[in-house]
């Protein structure tokens, strides 16, 4: 009987590491029997019962493992990983992705049934003859390449499945919507909602689609009695608390700038289209905050037109208005109505108000960034859609919603559109969005001002 290096006291665990095991040359083809004996003498044999762990994922990769008998299963080190387990039968060599890295961490491994494993420590390889050391290194390199190849194949397969899943999700989210929003039920509710004033709709269209200078826009507001009255009544109300009375449009524009004046007009026009109930006022307050945050994101990133983004923020929840009215008419169907896609309903309502097609399309796609990449969104509305998405995320952070509850899967892709790919969501909120909001603090709703840090 050959005297082995691993002779010693039996371990008090389910893996018995002290038993004397006869060297087997059949598992080590290509080397002489004396080298097999040398390998067993510098290594250590571990006997594992079914389910016993060979190592854990926090163990340092200080050893390479050869399965002498039975089968070993390795698990991904990240519990959230979708990578599949790998199985090693007799003669299999188990190594980390890079055995030569000092701090590499392995996956966890356990015995499928009773198993014997030869454990070769890195430190013991220095005591081997040159030929044996070369043999072991060659085996390590081959096993590493095989593991990396299998891992790469699994990742490619997983990437294909994820892409198919994303496409199916978009298809399911889009299926049958256009027919439903055209239904008599939805159209009946839409027709009962007060429209935006014609003058306000004209203002939006001219702002977005005509090459009109600021002075011309000021003249447009000043020469329209309805817009002038709406502006001055709103801006002098307790909602804004200006220290001085604002007597005319020129004064308002000189004090606030045209974009802010435009936003005030549109916000008040939208508010007057909603019923005077707590539910609808809550929708309005949410929309107003999103409007100002979207304005700030556009201004800070210098992407898009701030006034257009303010408009999008104001009207993005109009679908919820329709659905709330629908639930009031059909209280027994409230659960089913909750399943109706709000953005498509909103786009239909805004189209009936004759708002620009770009506004309607952006609202229709507003939730896409939560579950798909930018390539799935039409190029002409991509930046606007990204800003509305990021404005919503900033709104949630300001309202103290935990970041891990937010839809951030493709966040970096959308931040890159704004040139913010090097910042986290919290960083851009504090360094970009909040400073932009504070520059316009006199026109912000009180509820939003209270959320801003001092």
Secondary structure, 3 states (H helix, E strand, C coil): CCCCCCCCCCCCCCCECCCCCCCCHHHCCCCCHHHHHHHHHHCEEEEECCCCEEECCCCECCEEEEEEECCEEEECCCCCCCCCCEEECCCCEECCCCCCCCCCECCEEEECCCEEEEEEEHHHHHHCCHHHHHHHHHHHHHHHHHHHHHHHHHHHHHHHHHHHHHHHHHHHHHCCHHHHHCCHHHHHHHHHCCCCCHHHHHHHHHHHHCCCCHHHHHHHHHCCHHHHHHHHHHHCCCCCCCCCCCCCHHHHHHHHCHHHHHHHHHHHHHHHCCCCCHHHHHHHHHHHHHHHHHHHHHHHHCCCCHHHHHHHHHHCCHHHHHHHHHHHHCHHHHHHHCCCCHHHHHHHHHHHCCCCHHHHHHHHCCCHHHCCCHHHCCHHHHHHHHHHHHHHHHHHHHCCCCHHHCCCCCHHHHHHHCCCCCCCHHHHHHHHHHHHHHCCHHHCCHHHHCCCCC
